[in-house]
Amino acid sequence: MVSEILNLAGQEEVSGWSLTNEGELELDTKHTVSGNSMKFRRGNIQLRLDEEWKRNMKTSAARLVTAPTWPLLLR
C-alpha cells in the first residue's frame, strides 16, 4: 500500500522513513520541540487503517464538513 502511494507521488522513499515491509515503517528521530506525539516515536511502527473517526463523528459535524466540500466529492 505505501509503495503504491509513493509510486503515485513519483517518490521512491520518504526522508526519515524506511519501509521495512508492506505493513511497517521504521522511523528515525526528528528534531522538534512540540507537535503530534507521533513525531517523537522511533523504531518500527505497524501501519493500520484508521476509521475510528468515521464511527465517532457526529452527524452534524459530517454535514458541516460535507456542505462546503460537496463539489469536490462529485469528482
Helices and strands as residue ranges (DSSP letters): H 2-8, E 17-21, E 24-27, G 37-40, E 43-46, H 52-56, H 59-74
